[in-house]
């Protein structure tokens, strides 16, 4: 093994770790956004949980983030800008909480 191979392998491992972390943080923020949308819609209890589950599953469909975002807008009754601002707020919160745990 050459030094170059070792450095390349280390770079790829760091990139994979960073990407996994980014996806996890985004999933956590999306969960909070789905919970917020359910509350805005006035849902509680089992109905809220079903809606949260339905929304978060959309992230893994063919349309992915676009489908998730449009359904959050529809569920919450908020504008695209309001949902975008809330999504950013939740992502910042999740990043801060995760950083403070480490």
N, C-alpha and C positions, 0 to 999 in steps of 0.2 A: 504494500500500500504506500502510495506517495502522500506527501503532505497535502497536495492539491486534492486528492481523493478524500482524505479525512476532512478537509475544510468544506468540500462540497457536500459530503454526507451530513456534517454538522449544520450547514446552512439549510439543507432540505428538512432536517429534523426540526429545526427551529421554525421554519415556515409552516410545517404541518401542525406543530403545537399552537402557533399563533392563530392559524386558521380555525382549528378546533375550538380554541378559546373564543374567538370572534363569533362563531356560530352558536356556541352555548350562551354567550351574553345576549345575542340577538333573540334567541328562543326565550330566554328569561324575560326580556323586555316585551316581547310579543305576548307572552302570557299575561303580564300586567296590563297591557293595552286591551286584551280581550276581556279581562276582569273589569276594567274601567268602562268599556263599551256596554257590558252587561248591566253595570250599575246605572249608566246613563239611560239605558232602555227601561229601567225600573224593574229589572228581573232580580229575583231573590231565590235562595234555596236551590232546589233541584233544577228548576228552569234555568237559573243562572249558570249552574255547572254544565248543563247540556249545551248552552250557547257558547260558553267559554271553550268547551271541548270541540264543538263544531268549528269555531273560528280558528283555533290553533291548528286543527288538522288541515285547514286550507293552505297553510304554509308549505305543505308537502305535496300539493297537487301540481298539475302541469303548469298552471299559471303562477303558482307560488306566491311571492310577496305581493304581487298586484291583486290577486284574488283575495288574499287576507286583508289588505288595506281597504279595498272597496267594500268588503263585507263589514269591516269595522265601522266604516263611514255609514253604511246603511243601518247597522244595528244601533249605533250611538245617536244617529240623527244629527251629527255634527258635520261641520264643513271639512273639506280635505285639509285645509290649513290647520284647523284645530286638532285634527287627528295626527297630523304630521308633527305639530308642536308637542303633543302629549307623548308620541312615540319617541321623540328625541329626549324628552324629559325622563322617561322611563329608562332609556338606554344609559343616560348619564348616571342615574341612580344605581342601576345594576353594576355599572363599571366601578363606581365609587365604593359600593358595598363589597364587591369582590376584591378590590385593591386593599381595602382596610382589613380583610380577612387574611391576607398574605403577609 
